[in-house]
Amino acid sequence: MSRVLIVGAGPAGIRAAETLAGAGLHPVVVDEAARAGGQIYRRPPEGFTRPPEKLYGSEAAKARALHGTFDALVAEGRITHLSGRSVLALRDGVAYVLGEAREQVRHDRLILATGATDRLAPVPGWQAGGVYSLGAAQIALKSQGVALGRRIVLAGTGPLLTLLASQLQAAGAQVAAVLDTAPWRAQLTGGVGMALARPLVTLRGLRLRVGLGRIYHAGVTLERIETDDSGPSAILWRDARGRRHETRCDMVGLGWHLRADGTLADIAGARFDWDRAFHQWLPRADALGRAGEGLYLAGDGLRILGADGAELAGQVAAVACLQDLGLPHPDPAPLLRRLARMRRFAEAMARAFPWPAEAIGRLPDDTVVCRCEGVRAGDLRNTLPLSGPEANRAKSLGRVGMGRCQGRYCQLAGAEIIAAASGRPPSEVGRLRAQPPARPAPIGAWLSEAASECEAEAE
Amino acid sequence: MSAAGFSNGRLVRLAETARAPVGFTFDGEALTGLEGDTVLTAILLSRGALRAAEFGPEARAGFCLMGACQDCWVWQEDGPRLRACSTPLAEGMQLLSAAPAQWPARSA
């Protein structure tokens, strides 16, 4: 019987596990969080009392269903949940896992549902403590019940910008401004496509936006974040008509939609292609998520379709796995039809809320690009005569992407800067190769006894 | 020492304040968080930052809160560092914004 390992217990990983368990397999699910749910349906620690309606709003029923499904599978002994653990490396059918101790999980097949991170563009001053990703502000609110500042400015673009502002306001936080770099024209043309694919979801987003009233501004140009010893003190920006504004704040949340996290997919041997719609590198996979021998991808780490799309993609990847094992499986056709609609919606959304490629290419030389090590745009530009316009060479010599985040938060912006400086598209600049360990690992973990071995077993 | 639920740091509690207090120290000072707080939450409710940046003059206070950016590593008096955003606060933790004075420790 086949041993299947699933990495990630968000919407995609949970539905993949459910589908495999439904076919009689016993998958092992490794996830970094203490409780399954992923980021969007992240659960607070035990003992917190806000109900899902308060945490997840219109998506509360979906969150309840996912959490309930996963908890039942664990309780019935149909899956094994290895929580609070990171997969550091993958090689020859072994996942090298680190939690309280080291473990090695042997498997025959691997489903990666590793999700996405916020997609970040540098803004001068963003290296200050007190600047966060939009996702961070949402996680803090949902799983800790805290606001990351007293006077908050949210800037960037994408669906999370509006949603988070509404959630913070509803929870009693003070949001001073919501600065969207997407121009109205892009939002209108993209919005039509979104409404055609998913009218109700689009309407819900519009209603939240209208509710923000005068704190929301579209077509904004972000100039810089003013800082003092305690962190951000103001953000300087220009409105769509070019007028300058200064908004006082003590926290700035930044994010330009999402970036698929392909670290483990890369380590597992997936190939990547530049995706023009999502303006980033995405792993290559067939319609069901097959990305290599015994390797399947699902969720936002494969295509950024959001939580509903991830639930479908998780089922579809599990179907592919069952097909390859010659086991009975659900018919993927209806799932694929729904996924196609999610994809139309997501591509229209990418048009509505574009990545500010030109603005990044023009960032002043003293703007920090690599937040880990304080490497500035000028440092990167000065590296190019020596390294040439290739992302990995520029990383080796200029260190953008070499820091602790391993390029997760700087590599897309770094590629735009290299592209603009060398007069070529970012697709030709290349993609940073992922390196194990996928997370920093304390050396002490290797000083203690040998790793325990466990098998992702089957019934 | 800040009372549980009262904030004089970077973060503000908006909900979930009826939890048991958990005592810890940060840079030698006694502070109180609540059961279920992460280390990051507990420190930043009383302080403006977790540590200093290694490559610039700025303070660091976490960035992604989902274990991806590695901005929020703090030290402990007994040695091992921990990622503050994904580590639950535990009673008696002795946390530091910088390496202990005797680091790296010499083995006898």
Interface residues (C-beta under 8 A of the other chain):
Chain A: E32 A33 A34 Q39 P44 P45 E46 G47 F48 T49 R50 S86 T117 D118 Q127 A128 G129 G130 V131 Y132 S133 G135 A136 I139 A140 L141 Q144 G145 V146 A147 L148 G149 R150 A171 G172 A173 T227 D229 S230 G231 D250 M251 D261 V368 R371 C372 E373 G374 G403 R404 C405 R408 Y409 R439 P440 P442 G444
Chain B: R10 L11 V12 R13 L14 A15 E16 T17 A18 R19 E35 G36 D37 T38 T41 L45 G48 A49 L50 A53 E54 F55 G56 E58 A59 R60 A61 G62 F63 C64 L65 M66 G67 A68 C69 Q70 D71 W73 G79 P80 R81 S86 P88
